[in-house]
Structures are given as structure tokens and as C-alpha cells.
Amino acid sequence: MDKQALKAAMLALEAAELQEAREHYEAYLQESRLAENEPHERDEMASARIAADLAHGFDAPIHDHEAKIMALRDMDFAPRDSVGPGAVVSWNGRNFVVAVATQRFEVDGETYMGISMDSPVYRKIDGLAAGETFEMNGIEITLDRVV
């Protein structure tokens, strides 16, 4: 398993989501601007205000994606024997990367999903090794792999 390829895929995924959030932000910001030297009707001003509010709503995701990119860049993805930041863990046929929360992505024909170290599942598996078990929602789960 090429963990550097996983890191690169996660960085690319977050960079694409950051770009999309920026594009949405810019689009709504443009819609919120009214021509300065023209009179405006109430509905135009209301539409501009709604667009400004929507643009503001995309500000937080921009910062979230920037923070995820910084965390990924700084994270050590070296091989691991126990679950911790940068580990790849598998159970029930599913693969997870302990780093930042992401949507599903593929590397070398395998599907992965990033999980945050703030997530409830991480708190349950932190420090465990392959073959050890944890309980989630009343179900006992065995870690198949920790890399």
C-alpha cells in the first residue's frame, strides 16, 4: 500500500472541494453587488442581500478545507502498528484513513474514506492494533488491518 498516494489523493480531494467552495463564494458575492450609480428597487436589494448571506455561508467551508489541507500536509503517513494519525485501518471490508473527514475516494482500485480524529469512531479505535476489537452502537467490530 502506498500511503503517500493516499495522502496525495486526500490533498487533491480537499483542494478540489476548496476550489468549488471558493467558486460558490465568488459567484454569490458577485450577485450581491449592485451598480453604484443606479437606483435600485426593493426586490433587487433583497436579492443582493440574500446573495451576500449565501456568500457568507461559503466562507466557513473555505476555512475548513484550508485547515484540512494544512493538517494533511503536516501529518506523518509513515507505517503504523496501532491506530493513530496517518494510519490506514480496515474492518468489515471498509478502509479508512485517520486524518481528516472526507468523502469516499479511490486509490489503486480500493475505496477509502477519511475519518477525523475528533470523530466518535476514532475515540473508540485510537491505539488499537489489527485483530483487536471495539464496540460501536452495540456491535463488536474487529480491526482487520492497521497500516
C-alpha positions, 0 to 999 in steps of 0.5 A: 500500500502506498500511503503517500498516494493516499495522502496525495489523493486526500490533498487533491480531494480537499483542494478540489472541494476548496476550489468549488467552495471558493467558486460558490463564494465568488459567484454569490458575492458577485450577485450581491453587488449592485451598480453604484450609480443606479437606483435600485428597487426593493426586490433587487436589494433583497436579492443582493442581500440574500446573495451576500448571506449565501456568500457568507455561508461559503466562507466557513467551508473555505476555512475548513478545507484550508485547515484540512489541507494544512493538517494533511500536509503536516501529518506523518503517513509513515507505517503504523502498528496501532491506530493513530494519525496517518494510519490506514485501518480496515474492518468489515471490508471498509478502509479508512484513513485517520486524518481528516473527514472526507468523502469516499475516494479511490486509490489503486482500485480500493475505496477509502474514506477519511475519518477525523480524529475528533470523530466518535469512531476514532475515540473508540479505535485510537491505539488499537492494533489489527485483530483487536476489537471495539464496540460501536452502537452495540456491535463488536467490530474487529480491526482487520488491518492497521497500516 
